[in-house]
Amino acid sequence: MIKIQNQKSRSNKESCCGCGACAAVCPNHCIEMKEDEEGFLYPEVNAERCVQCERCTRSCPCEKSNQDQGYSKSGLKKQFPLAYGGWHTDEAILGQSSSGGAFSLFAERIIEMGGVVYGCAVNQKAEVFHQGVRSREDLQRLRKSKYVQSTLGNVFKEIEEALKKGSLVLFAGTPCECEAIHGYLARPYDNLYLCDFICHGVPSPKVFRDWVGFLEDKYHDTFQNISFRIKDAGWHSSGLQSGTRTFFAKRTRTHIPAFFDKFMNGFLENIYLRPSCHECRFKGERIHTDITIADFWGIKKLDKTMSHRKGTSLVLINSEKGKRLFDMSCASFHYRQYEPEKALRYNVSYFRSAPEHPERAAFFEDYFQRGIAYAMKKYTQPWHWVLYMMLYRKGRLSSAKGSGRNGKQKI
């Protein structure tokens, strides 16, 4: 049974990814997801109403991962994954995507067949959440990376109802979110496609909301939307030349390169990621997801001819069902196949958890006591990010935590 979370216990927090599957599956509605002081959701149980049916435990992706279900520590399988690199042939869609437009490739096909696509969106309140769309026009809400943890809310039940009606469903999310959907449903569906991505970690929704609030006060303007990883200066395997565009009611603010955006700096430094991200249980080969997508980091070193100035996607096919969807969609994809070991060489987040920043606790202490503006200025300045990366790459900063279950995996 899910334990009541102790707000001061790091051990509990490191074993919860905050997906909300336990709350969604509870037949007595005795579990509620509540935000802690860092802004992350954790389950709280009304013990008096609990009948100990243990459906929460059976649906929990973290509990399942303890049994080594869904992710493999061994070498890459002989049949899967299959690895492809490429980009969407529609230049407009490619420009609207964070990398090569692989998500749109599969989402468009599902919608063409009358299905529904679930992905991550952001609203004018700076809230990040999953929602379903059924039209190509609405796909724009779900495109591009959102570097904030998403709330799934009623998505579990919506997906289950759509599947039972026979509708095709594509769910795109983090590996733990995909495992949560799989655990909640508790049975396979031929009409469900799970698509995860190679995840670095998820930042605090509260930090993001407060940072947006600070920007509204600073610019005397109202937040409308945000676009991370814009490609005005092109796409490069380092990702450093990309930037952030924040849309306000009166004016749009653009920060290029990426390290001029303090929020992105904090994300890249791992300074306000969810605690469970430093002990991620969802690294390695996927068994329950059909497709994994990512930026194709290192493509220039592997194959210069496949490095597109507007982005190259890495697509890993993890199942026969995923291969069928790829085959149905690839007419709009300029691609080439690669050996998985070579394709994943520079995508270390496939195998390893993000190490915890040594100043994470100090950041949150200053954030709580002195506010978001002070904490961001102190810990996420461009020079601070450059220094951190230099020391990290030289091995002077490390963390005993953060290696993850597959932290020793090398390719």
Steps between C-alpha positions, in 0.01 A plus 500: 500500500616855430645656813400841628777732395707671767582848367841489671599155381732491200493119491126501431531774243771325306269201454207697354493645148175693564306351207171475689412149383429395858246779548337435164459124556373513861137378500418687822671826401698498822828614342560865418802647322630799697780741423793516742698815578730439199199484269490126427191281538493208745214271605327541834276216616183525706569187706146487637349456155768262369378139455852372424411369154862579400401620153713807569808286554434288192465809280802683643783511242763537773375191683502307174850617414623354829412163348699580184186510287515726199869594492796273442850536642650268241646585162283622215268233366572331168165580341411827672561783523537604139661842466423763237616855454319757291261791472145584397485595132253783567723803560229685694452212745875454528536867593230466767669199661782484755708265285400302188123485542473127580211550743293677233576219257323241715236736640384603154458140393293412807274801439465412132367161609243664727691460825589728790847620598598583859796724564629785714365856480536826694230759571500872578525426873838335438347161585644201315266207444407216264201528269353314204452644151321360194598747225822591322442866585490426873827307486683832521413510872693178557806567286838599646656401828363635828767491767258471792333197658156448347180420691304203361176559691203335326709374208507145640123464491466684167747261336328194645160615375635576152670160479187314607307680226753370248672831429868512414700676771855634496638607837829692503676571827795425725598135552343498847176651366480233231556232762227662709251474212599137447462420870168679535343313207623165637451331164637544147304684233579453132367850429734672748841633398738615774774743394754618753813710456852490637446701815757713683264570791201719588530843669267632769165637375499747791842638408378546144176673606681731741765583239228590248334713770830681558530569125145637490585742780831594342353574156159621622346257256280188501639155416343326200727213400860381485709326237812322620775396260422742218718452194544853366875439494457143381520163674833360613591183684623703800164674537678810635408733215126448550297736713171577670217719374247621757174642369332778698184694420690813389840377394698185428830446679772285343818371664769351274716304568330275751721589795360855505177344624541450876223241524666283234832537679347358816356210304832424329680519836249257659450748784121464534420163348261263673686291765405173328673619182837458673416135568299439184366145478414529131835487323597247238309287253126557481265205506162670541551805277473459125711795387767718663590838349780747571735754354765312304795630699830424331354452152770720345768265628309194387366622166541863389261453210213445746560809712222739399534871585146494643536180699552125483290258703606165638222241485528167683247234410439277803224263384329345201210739553740793500653374177156487338431861597841606370439322170162671467652843569848503345391632159529848656835423665842539339693237691783250520543196723792464743632249748338578839832495684641770272180704491484514881866574559446867582153462651622405846163579659369180344718310746580737788311717745577870530741553793366713782649848504714549813324832568144376453412529868660845520298617199170397657595649837570837336189464283276443804659773711590770248284433194534373145681807361781476755544123460504515121748785494730325746497150351413522129712779354672410167845502659374269775367255241827506301707443815276216611523325162877539487544347845242230432663393174839490671357277769545746787128505570331170548225339699476158653133530416394548143672208337161333470431131473702481181759761594793271415370420154745598230474484124 
